[in-house]
Amino acid sequence: MTHRFPLKEVARQSGLSTATVDRVINNRANVSPQTRARVAAAISELEGQEAQLAARGRRLFFDFLIEAPTRFSREVQQAAELVLPSIGSAVCRPRFQAQEIMTEDDVTAVLSRIAKRGSHGVCIKARDLPTIRAAVNQLITSGIPVVTLVTDLNTTKRLAYVGLDNQSAGRTAAYLVAKTIGDGEGTVLTSRSNDRFLGEEEREVAFKGTLARLCPNLRIIDASGGSGVHLETSRIMQSINAGLDQIRAVYSMGGGNTAILNALEQNGSLPDVYVAHDLDTDNRRLIEDKRLSFVLHHDLRVDLQNVFQAFLHHHKLSPEPPDTTISHIQVVTPENIPPLKRRF
């Protein structure tokens, strides 16, 4: 495994010992595939943070734990790397661990490892489950602050929630659907990635309540549980038989939109309006092709700036906390797609 970074830097970035990193780099025996993958990921992260390596100042390591489709976790990492050069009060070094689907045990095991090796802060996107909440509170008790991203764990002692106003997003989606199709009869398909992401739950409750008020004659069927990934979402869609031929609108809160659209197209029932979330690579392609009507987008760069500022304020390296950690919704249509932001 070739690289241009000192072993000590790779070890810091990976959270592993220098001896372990040395075994991986030199392709020695008795190293697990997971450890090799972690070292490879650390080197990739360092490549994205090279400007930070040369910067001077107090070095703080922040851990990101994200359960989400790869397309979203990649967007989070890219947004972090874009905002890092603008943070001048300290040298922030993020470490990422992301999986598309994580069990409770997966999440708590990662949090336990972070607690043992130490961290200046943990940013987490995870399901709102008792064991995960307990692990987060244990981490906080040990002195490591926690910020939740996009979906909250609001009964924990987390430092802040950073992300979209999910209730406002749900109401906005209902308004867009109502204005497009009116108060006639028909079916609206809703889809969440998982039952226990609090952010998506908030979106759904607000959407259903607003739609019931604006369009009481519409029927809602649910296609949740696909984790926002293609194969699982396709399987969920295949399990729904009745009513797909009457779909007039879709509100997708958790991704997997290509799979949903393909299934509806096979049934000859493309909707009049399709509202999705996040302008990731997949959704950008879909709205450019006019297969999506609206994307409820928020700027992850603002979110990540707020994450780092919340941590820096906690460590008394920033005089003020973020003014607000709630992101504004941008309604993206095929006519106002924002350009890609790239790092130069």
N, C-alpha and C positions, 0 to 999 in steps of 0.2 A: 504494500500500500504506500504509494509515493505521496509526499506532502512537503511543504516548505515551512512548517511551523515547529517551534521548539516542543519537545515532548511535554514540558511543563505546562505550556499553553493548551495543548490538546487534552492533557489530564484535567486541567481546570475546567475546560469547556465541557468535557464529557462527564465530569464528576467521578472519574475513575482514578486509580493510583497510577503513578508514572510507570511502575513495573508492569501493570496490566496493559497500559498503552504500548509499552515497548514490546510486549509479547505479540500484540496485534500487528503493530507496524512491521515487525520482522517475521510475521507469519509463523510463529511458533505454535506448538501443539497445546492442547488443553485450554482452549479459549472457545467459549460458547458463541454460536451465531449471533445471539442477541448482543453480546459484548462487542463483537466485530462491527455490527450494525451501528451501535452507539458511537464507536470511535469514528466510523465513516461519516456519521451525521455530524459529529463535532467538528471534523475537518471541513465539511461543507458549510457549517455555521461560521467557522472562522474565516472562510473565504468571503462570506457576506459581511463580515465585521472587520475587515482589514484596517479601515480607518480608525476603528476603536483601539486596535492593538497598539498603534503608534501614539495614541493620545495619552496625555499625562493627567493625573488626578486620581482621586480615590476610586478603586475598582469595585464595582458591585455586581454580583452575579444573581440574575433573576431567572427562575425556572417557569416555563410555560407548559402546562399539562392540558391537552386539548383532545376531547373526543368529538370528532367531526370528520366528514369526508375530506380526503386528501386535498381536494381543490380549495377548501376553505382554510385548512391549517396552513397551506402554502401561502395563501393570501395574508394570513396573520403574520407569518414569518417575514414575508417581503415588506409588509407595512412597518414592522419593527425595524428592519434594516434601513428603511427609508428615513425614519424619524431620528435614529440614533445620532447622526452627525449634528443635529440641531440641539442636542442636550449638552449644555456646557458645564453644569455644576458637578458632574461626576462622569466616570467612564462606565457606562452600563453594558453589561455583557449577558445577553439572553441565551438561555439553553432551552431547547425545545424537545418535548416528547409528545408525539401525536399518534393516535390510532383512529381508524374509522369507527370501530366498535370496541368498547371497553366494558368489561364486567365490573361490578363493584369491587371485587378482589383485585382486579388489575389496577384500578384507580388508587385504592388504599395502599397497595404494595408500592406504587410509585411515590406516594406521599410519605410513606414510611422511610423509603430510601433517601428522599430529600431531607427529611428530618435528621437522619443519621449523619449525612455528609455536610449539612448546613446549606443555607441559602439566605440571601438578603431579601427575598420576597418570592411568592408564588402567585402566578396568574393562572386561573383555572377555568376551563369550560367543561362542566361535567353535569351529570344528572342529579336531581335533587332527591337523594336517597339517604336514609338514616345513617348508614355506615360511612358514607362519604362525608356527610355533615360532621359526624363525630371525628373523623380523621382530620378534617380541616380545622376544627376547633382545637384538636390536640396539637396540630402544627402551630397554630396561633399562640397557644399556651406556652409552647417552647420558645417563643420569641420571634417567629417567622411570620411576617404579615402576609395576608392573602387578599388578592383582588379577584373578583369574579368577572368574566368577560362574556358578554352577549346574553348569557343565561345566568340567573342568580342562584345563590344559596342564602336566601335572605334571613334565615333563622340562625345563621352562624355569626360569629364575631368578626366577619371579614371586614377589611379596611374600607372597601368601596365596591360598588357595582359599576362597571363601565360597559356602555353599549347602548343599543337602541331602546327607546321608549316603546316597549312591546305592546302595551295596551293601545297606545295611539296608532301603532302600525296596524293592529287588528281592525280598529275602527276605520282607518283610511282604506284598507282593503275592502271592507263592506261597502263603503261609500262608492268606491270605484265600480264595484260589481253592480250596485243598485242603479247608478247613473247609466251604466252601459246596457243592462238588460231590462230594467224597469221592474214592475211588480207583477209580471205575469206568472204563469205556472212553469215548473221545471225543476231541475236538480242542480245543486251546487256541490262539487266535490272538494272536500278539505283533506289536507295531508300534513301530518307532522312526522318528523323523523323518528321520534320516540316519545313514549307516554310521560317520561319524567324529566324532560327539559322544561324548567319553569318558564323560561322565556316564551317557548312555543305554546305552553298552556295559557299564558296570559294573552298571547295573540289570538288564540282560538276562542277563549271566553269573550273577549271584546268583539271579535268578528261576529260570532253567533248572536250576541245580544243586539248589536247594531243592525245586523241583517234582518233579524226578526222584527225589529221596529220599522225598518225601511221597506222591506219586501216580505211580509208575513206569509205569502203564498208559496214561497220557494222552499223546497225540501233539501236537506243536507244529508249527504252520505260521506262516510269517512274512509280514508285509505292510508291510515297511519301505521308506523312501525317499520318502515323500510330503511331507517338510519341515514337517509339521504343518499344512499349508494345505489347504483344502477340495478344490480342483480336482485337485491333484497326488495327494492321498490317494484321491480317487474313482477316478482313473486306475489307481492301484496295486491297489485293490480289484477293479476290473473285470478286471484281468489274472489274478486268482486264480480259477480255476474249480473245481478239485477240492477237496472237503472242506468248503466253506463251509456245506453243509447239515447238518454234524455239529458245528458250533461250540457248545461248552458254556461257554466262558469266553474273555474278552478281557483282555489286559494291554496297555494303550496307554501307552507311555513318552514319546511325543513329540507328542501332540495329534492334531488332525484327527478328533475323535471323532464329530462329526455325520455326516461322510462315511462313517466305518466303520459306524456304526449304520444309516444309510440303506441301505448296500449289503447288510448282513446282513438287514435287514427285507425288502428286495426278494427275498432268497433264502428268506424264511420261516424264518430261523434265528437269532432273537434269543437271546443267551446267557443262561444262568442267573446268571452273575456277570460284571460288567464293572468292571475296576479302571483308573482313569485317574490322571493327575498334574495338580496345580495347580488351584486354585479360581479360574480366570479367568472372564470373562463367559460364554463358551460353556459351560464345565463347570458353572458355577453353575446355569445354565438347565437343563442336562441332568439334573443330580442333583435339582433341585427337581421336575422332571417324572418322576423315578424311572427314567430311562433309563440312568443310571449307578448302580452299586451302591455303590462306594466311590471316593473321591478322596483320594489321598495328597498332603496339602497341607502347605506350610510357609510361614511368615510372611515375605513379602518385605521388610516393614519392618525386621525383625530383620536380614535379610541386608544391606540397604542401610545400616543403622546400623553394621554391622560393616565394610562397605566403607569408609565415611568414617572410622571410627575407625582402621582399619589405615593409611590414608593419613596421617591426622593424626599418628599415632605415628611414622611414617616421617619426617615433617617436624618431629619433636620439639615438636609442639603438643599432644600428649596424653601424659601420663606413663606410661600402660600400654597395651599392645595389647589387642584384644578377648580376653576370657577364652577363648572358643572361636568359631571361624568356621563351625562345623557346625550346621545347623538341625535342630531336632527335627521328626519326622514327626507330623502330626495325621491320623488316619483319620476322614475326613468321610463321613457317611452321610446319607440323606434326612432323618434325624431330628435331626441336630446341626449343621446348616449354620450357620457363624458369620455374624453380621451384617456387612454392608458397612461398611468404614471409610472415612469421608469427611473431607476437609479443610475446616475451618471458618475 
